[in-house]
């Protein structure tokens, strides 16, 4: 449980309803700096954007590394297949041909993996927040670090949203 980080979100019609839920979270033990109210028309703080940008970068790098490994394996399989068929890419230096196959496989795998990771980095939660703010709603975001915090944040936000007409909650 080294990196247990979750976000529990609530969408509210009014700032007062969101603040009431936020106050209950703080009373229950969630640190005040771990919760934010996002309002339409207000600029979000730079540290939120930086954290999200770092997360996306890490995901793209991870997907690129996975793609590199898969591409290298594909290149190695192609090299073995060519060696089994007794086909050489370069007559003068068959080792150079095998190494170039591995390199091309790793490069293409990294590009495909990074592109797939970048394409999948947009989530439903980001769309939910963007749509809620565009509709004039207030969004409460609680960053939880333990299962206990996540449980009581879900309960408090869920209960407060049940009382709020048209409310919606999400957890990531």
BAFI-3210 file (N, C-alpha, C; in Angstrom, 3 decimals, decimal comma, padded with zeros to 6 digits):
// residues 172
n [1|2|3|4|5|6|7|8|9|10|11|12|13|14|15|16|17|18|19|20|21|22|23|24|25|26|27|28|29|30|31|32|33|34|35|36|37|38|39|40|41|42|43|44|45|46|47|48|49|50|51|52|53|54|55|56|57|58|59|60|61|62|63|64|65|66|67|68|69|70|71|72|73|74|75|76|77|78|79|80|81|82|83|84|85|86|87|88|89|90|91|92|93|94|95|96|97|98|99|100|101|102|103|104|105|106|107|108|109|110|111|112|113|114|115|116|117|118|119|120|121|122|123|124|125|126|127|128|129|130|131|132|133|134|135|136|137|138|139|140|141|142|143|144|145|146|147|148|149|150|151|152|153|154|155|156|157|158|159|160|161|162|163|164|165|166|167|168|169|170|171|172]
n.u [000,834|001,917|001,600|-001,188|-003,457|-006,326|-009,085|-012,007|-014,980|-017,488|-020,386|-022,051|-024,955|-024,835|-022,457|-022,626|-023,676|-021,572|-019,542|-020,564|-020,373|-017,614|-016,825|-017,792|-016,111|-013,609|-014,089|-014,262|-011,691|-010,138|-007,412|-007,448|-006,042|-006,134|-008,436|-010,451|-012,392|-013,826|-014,815|-017,020|-015,642|-013,591|-010,069|-008,083|-005,684|-002,145|-000,660|-002,343|-002,622|000,028|000,456|-001,361|-000,225|002,248|001,361|000,276|002,583|004,100|002,487|002,612|005,360|005,563|003,881|005,313|007,672|006,685|005,816|008,314|009,534|007,808|008,094|010,822|010,803|009,252|010,945|013,096|011,858|011,346|013,974|014,894|013,190|014,083|016,698|016,202|015,141|017,329|018,000|019,667|019,919|021,967|024,532|027,300|027,571|025,950|025,292|024,923|022,533|020,709|020,894|019,964|017,321|016,340|016,647|014,960|012,519|012,257|012,199|009,907|007,986|008,135|007,210|004,588|003,547|003,780|002,139|-000,331|-000,656|-000,783|-003,097|-005,045|-005,018|-006,884|-009,521|-012,736|-013,325|-012,061|-013,524|-016,049|-015,662|-015,016|-017,390|-019,239|-018,337|-018,629|-021,365|-022,051|-021,885|-020,583|-017,627|-016,456|-013,407|-011,818|-008,792|-007,648|-005,655|-005,672|-007,418|-009,428|-009,914|-010,884|-013,206|-014,817|-014,951|-016,331|-018,752|-019,620|-019,660|-021,347|-023,742|-024,303|-024,743|-026,973|-028,910|-028,857|-030,447|-030,091|-027,430|-024,101|-021,611|-018,170|-015,356|-011,842]
n.v [-001,178|001,216|003,448|004,538|006,256|008,005|009,650|011,151|012,296|014,838|016,303|019,317|021,425|023,907|026,124|026,214|023,699|022,042|023,031|022,338|019,536|019,363|020,451|018,422|016,333|017,311|017,479|014,787|013,982|014,237|015,909|019,435|020,490|018,462|018,478|020,016|022,661|023,066|025,534|026,899|029,137|029,996|029,997|027,093|025,907|025,972|023,811|021,608|021,151|020,593|018,224|016,510|016,593|015,381|012,841|011,972|012,029|010,050|007,822|007,698|007,227|004,748|003,180|003,432|002,093|-000,490|-000,978|-000,898|-003,186|-005,197|-004,745|-005,333|-008,049|-008,910|-008,214|-009,894|-012,379|-012,238|-012,191|-014,705|-016,272|-015,599|-016,556|-019,267|-019,875|-019,604|-017,135|-014,176|-010,777|-008,992|-009,851|-009,638|-009,199|-010,950|-010,710|-008,009|-007,578|-008,983|-007,515|-005,035|-005,680|-006,172|-003,595|-002,023|-003,246|-002,646|000,168|000,727|-000,530|001,056|003,536|002,900|001,966|004,278|006,040|004,742|004,842|007,628|008,207|006,905|008,298|010,185|010,333|009,236|010,640|013,137|014,189|014,254|016,181|018,431|018,759|019,169|021,581|023,228|023,266|024,835|023,812|023,013|021,379|019,017|017,794|015,236|014,154|011,129|009,119|006,706|003,565|003,811|006,599|006,874|005,332|006,722|009,185|008,555|007,803|010,168|012,085|010,745|010,573|013,285|013,980|012,527|013,945|016,188|017,434|015,959|015,214|013,789|011,301|010,262|008,036|007,757]
n.w [000,000|-000,821|-002,593|-002,343|-003,755|-004,296|-005,888|-004,879|-006,108|-006,170|-007,522|-007,430|-007,227|-005,979|-004,391|-001,633|-000,868|-001,651|-000,010|002,487|002,411|002,185|004,664|006,356|005,573|006,435|009,186|009,717|009,412|007,100|005,728|005,204|003,048|001,242|-000,169|-002,656|-004,056|-007,113|-009,284|-011,772|-014,153|-012,531|-012,369|-012,334|-009,976|-010,523|-009,527|-009,584|-012,343|-012,945|-011,484|-012,807|-015,372|-014,870|-014,192|-016,630|-018,213|-016,935|-017,450|-020,267|-020,605|-019,302|-020,945|-023,297|-022,587|-022,201|-024,803|-026,073|-025,011|-025,992|-028,733|-029,026|-028,411|-030,572|-032,676|-032,052|-032,394|-035,130|-036,063|-035,223|-036,763|-039,331|-039,145|-038,785|-041,242|-042,723|-043,865|-044,575|-043,673|-044,241|-046,213|-045,871|-043,130|-041,010|-038,306|-037,912|-039,284|-037,667|-035,293|-036,199|-036,777|-034,178|-033,094|-034,764|-034,199|-031,441|-031,550|-033,160|-031,558|-029,226|-030,184|-031,018|-028,566|-026,905|-028,319|-028,125|-025,345|-024,913|-026,286|-024,788|-022,410|-021,651|-019,471|-018,210|-015,925|-016,126|-018,224|-017,009|-014,965|-016,518|-018,041|-015,959|-014,833|-017,054|-017,177|-015,088|-012,506|-009,205|-008,296|-006,037|-005,025|-003,469|-002,331|-001,447|000,772|002,019|002,472|004,354|004,409|001,806|001,955|003,908|002,616|000,257|001,427|002,782|000,693|-001,087|000,455|000,780|-001,814|-002,436|-001,163|-002,663|-005,485|-008,670|-008,406|-008,783|-008,338|-008,331|-008,352|-008,471]
ca.u [000,000|002,881|001,026|-002,640|-003,979|-007,607|-009,846|-013,457|-015,549|-018,915|-020,839|-023,123|-025,617|-024,455|-021,215|-022,959|-023,801|-020,223|-018,805|-021,088|-019,748|-016,199|-016,713|-017,969|-014,887|-012,560|-014,438|-014,028|-010,252|-009,415|-006,718|-008,095|-005,286|-006,365|-009,740|-010,578|-013,650|-013,630|-016,001|-016,975|-015,144|-012,381|-008,920|-007,575|-004,332|-001,120|-000,156|-003,224|-002,264|001,340|000,301|-001,983|000,739|003,214|000,710|000,180|003,938|004,479|001,738|003,154|006,657|005,317|003,373|006,432|008,580|006,020|005,889|009,691|009,761|007,049|008,749|012,090|010,461|008,817|012,156|013,852|011,138|011,608|015,368|014,963|012,513|014,980|017,832|015,707|014,928|018,645|017,980|020,476|019,612|023,206|025,383|028,638|027,560|024,639|025,026|024,412|021,134|019,934|020,839|019,091|015,932|015,993|016,537|013,739|011,379|012,155|011,799|008,498|007,190|008,092|006,346|003,201|003,157|003,605|000,954|-001,513|-000,772|-001,223|-004,481|-005,917|-004,800|-008,067|-010,445|-014,103|-013,389|-011,719|-014,686|-017,108|-015,354|-015,118|-018,802|-019,911|-017,962|-019,243|-022,797|-022,256|-021,890|-019,383|-017,080|-015,630|-012,427|-011,134|-007,657|-007,522|-004,390|-005,868|-008,730|-010,379|-010,296|-011,713|-014,514|-015,666|-015,180|-017,428|-019,993|-020,026|-020,009|-022,534|-024,913|-024,610|-025,238|-028,327|-029,781|-028,764|-031,105|-029,240|-026,038|-023,390|-020,337|-017,241|-014,131|-010,746]
ca.v [000,000|002,301|004,610|004,440|007,593|007,998|010,890|010,979|013,530|015,103|017,435|019,990|022,564|025,156|026,132|025,948|022,252|021,485|023,427|021,545|018,215|019,567|020,610|017,105|015,570|017,837|017,053|013,341|013,731|014,480|017,201|020,463|020,687|017,314|018,623|021,266|022,990|023,625|026,285|027,398|030,498|030,209|029,261|026,074|026,188|025,359|022,553|020,538|020,877|019,964|016,841|015,757|016,484|014,372|011,537|011,619|011,737|008,738|006,789|007,586|006,564|003,344|002,516|003,379|001,025|-001,760|-001,113|-001,224|-004,600|-006,029|-004,596|-006,071|-009,467|-009,157|-008,175|-011,121|-013,478|-012,111|-012,575|-016,162|-016,841|-015,455|-017,459|-020,629|-020,038|-019,424|-015,907|-013,138|-009,439|-008,445|-010,993|-009,439|-009,244|-011,420|-010,236|-006,644|-007,705|-009,389|-006,377|-003,991|-006,141|-005,913|-002,144|-001,552|-003,753|-001,864|001,544|000,746|-000,868|002,226|004,553|002,417|001,935|005,646|006,613|004,119|005,384|009,022|008,213|006,416|009,015|010,946|009,451|009,673|011,577|014,458|014,648|014,556|017,464|019,487|018,950|019,733|022,994|023,936|023,383|025,747|023,108|023,064|020,034|018,768|016,742|014,821|013,266|010,251|008,391|005,399|002,962|004,378|007,924|006,680|004,830|007,760|010,236|008,060|007,828|011,555|012,728|010,061|010,987|014,690|014,065|011,971|015,036|017,216|016,975|015,926|015,043|012,632|011,101|009,376|007,724|007,263]
ca.w [000,000|-000,877|-003,268|-002,381|-004,019|-004,986|-005,878|-004,771|-006,646|-006,041|-008,346|-006,687|-007,858|-005,328|-003,619|-000,234|-000,696|-001,766|001,194|003,599|002,296|002,474|006,119|006,967|005,310|007,309|010,544|009,812|009,488|005,854|005,784|004,374|001,807|000,365|-000,828|-003,423|-004,722|-008,448|-009,662|-013,148|-014,312|-011,727|-012,893|-011,436|-009,539|-011,363|-009,001|-010,064|-013,725|-012,936|-011,039|-013,881|-016,448|-014,468|-014,284|-018,049|-018,663|-016,398|-018,170|-021,623|-020,486|-018,979|-022,144|-024,241|-022,143|-022,506|-026,263|-026,425|-024,679|-026,936|-030,037|-028,995|-028,533|-031,951|-033,494|-031,777|-033,043|-036,563|-036,290|-035,098|-037,937|-040,484|-038,955|-039,007|-042,673|-043,310|-044,661|-043,940|-044,171|-044,778|-046,526|-045,325|-041,666|-040,563|-036,945|-038,058|-039,673|-036,491|-034,374|-036,750|-036,587|-032,778|-032,936|-035,429|-033,428|-030,211|-031,896|-033,574|-030,380|-028,342|-030,789|-030,945|-027,157|-026,416|-028,980|-027,511|-023,994|-024,983|-026,766|-023,726|-021,161|-021,277|-018,783|-018,032|-014,810|-016,650|-018,996|-016,045|-014,326|-017,531|-018,354|-014,785|-014,730|-018,183|-016,895|-013,968|-011,233|-008,376|-008,148|-004,855|-005,277|-002,248|-002,590|-000,281|000,795|002,644|002,195|005,310|003,908|000,612|002,390|004,491|001,610|-000,582|002,203|003,027|-000,581|-001,605|001,222|000,493|-003,189|-002,448|-000,745|-003,702|-006,721|-009,874|-008,040|-009,309|-007,654|-009,029|-007,637|-009,308]
c.u [000,879|002,279|-000,474|-003,177|-005,261|-008,198|-011,317|-014,055|-017,038|-019,257|-022,081|-023,679|-025,106|-023,132|-021,490|-023,058|-022,420|-019,404|-019,277|-020,466|-018,258|-015,973|-016,865|-016,732|-013,754|-012,823|-014,117|-012,535|-009,484|-008,716|-007,322|-007,369|-005,436|-007,722|-009,798|-011,997|-013,295|-014,934|-015,884|-016,467|-013,923|-011,249|-008,455|-006,124|-003,326|-000,646|-001,045|-002,839|-000,914|001,239|-000,322|-001,015|001,785|002,618|000,641|001,554|004,379|003,764|002,282|004,507|006,495|004,840|004,453|007,406|007,983|006,079|007,290|009,981|009,052|007,690|010,063|011,834|010,015|010,019|012,994|013,179|011,354|013,019|015,526|014,312|013,399|016,173|017,407|015,512|016,235|018,667|018,773|020,101|020,818|024,177|026,740|028,658|026,183|024,291|024,429|022,931|020,244|019,798|019,936|017,621|015,482|015,779|015,269|012,495|011,173|011,676|010,327|007,578|007,052|007,157|004,880|002,705|002,902|002,368|-000,326|-001,727|-001,274|-002,687|-005,454|-005,827|-005,997|-009,079|-011,827|-014,216|-013,078|-012,882|-015,840|-016,890|-015,531|-016,582|-019,554|-019,596|-018,584|-020,733|-023,092|-022,307|-020,568|-018,926|-016,193|-014,719|-011,700|-010,042|-007,432|-006,255|-004,506|-007,240|-009,794|-010,853|-011,204|-013,115|-015,373|-015,887|-016,319|-018,760|-020,491|-020,467|-021,250|-023,802|-025,304|-025,175|-026,652|-029,336|-029,848|-029,460|-030,140|-027,779|-025,442|-022,062|-019,492|-016,017|-013,096|-009,609]
c.v [001,241|003,569|004,461|005,852|007,469|009,390|010,537|012,323|013,618|016,335|018,017|021,165|023,889|024,997|025,775|024,447|021,585|021,814|022,634|020,144|018,308|019,698|019,264|016,228|016,004|017,426|015,575|012,999|013,912|015,838|018,184|020,649|019,521|017,367|019,985|021,421|023,624|024,285|026,752|028,840|030,816|029,401|028,260|026,362|025,381|024,020|021,392|020,149|020,173|018,511|015,997|015,562|015,434|012,981|011,069|011,252|010,357|007,614|006,591|006,887|005,072|002,584|002,419|002,274|-000,346|-002,020|-001,478|-002,699|-005,516|-005,954|-005,349|-007,562|-009,815|-009,152|-009,427|-012,318|-013,443|-012,540|-014,086|-016,825|-016,748|-016,398|-018,906|-020,906|-019,873|-018,243|-014,864|-011,794|-008,794|-009,607|-010,846|-009,577|-009,662|-010,952|-008,831|-006,653|-008,068|-008,233|-005,262|-004,382|-005,876|-004,418|-001,590|-002,019|-002,950|-000,443|001,618|000,409|000,305|003,291|004,142|002,414|003,320|006,295|006,037|004,657|006,811|009,102|007,820|007,232|009,865|010,003|010,048|010,715|012,993|015,040|015,034|015,917|018,604|019,796|019,592|021,218|023,812|024,151|024,279|025,078|023,308|021,626|019,992|017,593|016,465|013,828|012,430|009,422|007,017|004,860|003,540|005,757|007,797|006,237|005,940|008,927|009,821|008,173|009,259|012,229|012,078|010,483|012,425|014,855|013,496|013,043|016,138|016,705|017,035|015,739|013,795|012,523|010,126|009,168|007,247|006,852]
c.w [000,000|-001,486|-003,415|-002,540|-004,835|-004,942|-005,815|-005,151|-006,370|-006,859|-007,686|-007,474|-007,293|-004,586|-002,157|000,030|-000,750|-000,518|002,417|003,584|002,630|003,984|006,835|006,753|006,247|008,752|010,749|009,780|008,194|005,953|004,787|003,047|000,830|-000,329|-001,513|-003,955|-006,057|-008,865|-011,100|-013,174|-013,491|-012,322|-011,860|-011,127|-010,346|-010,841|-009,414|-011,480|-013,792|-012,521|-012,138|-015,032|-016,120|-014,570|-015,733|-018,583|-018,192|-017,138|-019,577|-021,589|-020,189|-020,220|-023,221|-023,887|-022,442|-024,010|-026,729|-026,164|-025,673|-028,326|-030,117|-029,126|-029,956|-032,893|-033,305|-032,453|-034,554|-036,913|-036,227|-036,309|-039,176|-040,372|-039,218|-040,492|-043,446|-044,279|-043,903|-044,538|-044,825|-044,984|-045,859|-043,802|-041,169|-039,149|-036,996|-038,444|-038,498|-035,506|-034,902|-036,634|-035,152|-032,550|-033,556|-034,671|-032,160|-030,505|-032,276|-032,403|-029,431|-028,890|-030,690|-029,498|-026,598|-027,035|-028,376|-026,109|-023,987|-025,405|-025,664|-022,443|-020,744|-020,673|-018,680|-016,920|-015,285|-017,446|-018,083|-015,408|-015,312|-017,858|-017,189|-014,645|-015,864|-017,960|-015,700|-012,608|-010,497|-008,146|-006,907|-005,177|-003,970|-002,621|-001,335|-000,397|001,444|002,265|003,112|004,847|002,694|001,003|002,965|003,538|000,677|000,146|002,372|001,735|-001,172|-000,889|000,900|-000,915|-003,291|-002,044|-001,798|-004,962|-007,898|-009,573|-008,673|-008,584|-008,464|-008,152|-008,635|-008,436]
res [x|x|x|x|x|x|x|x|x|x|x|x|x|x|x|x|x|x|x|x|x|x|x|x|x|x|x|x|x|x|x|x|x|x|x|x|x|x|x|x|x|x|x|x|x|x|x|x|x|x|x|x|x|x|x|x|x|x|x|x|x|x|x|x|x|x|x|x|x|x|x|x|x|x|x|x|x|x|x|x|x|x|x|x|x|x|x|x|x|x|x|x|x|x|x|x|x|x|x|x|x|x|x|x|x|x|x|x|x|x|x|x|x|x|x|x|x|x|x|x|x|x|x|x|x|x|x|x|x|x|x|x|x|x|x|x|x|x|x|x|x|x|x|x|x|x|x|x|x|x|x|x|x|x|x|x|x|x|x|x|x|x|x|x|x|x|x|x|x|x|x|x]
***
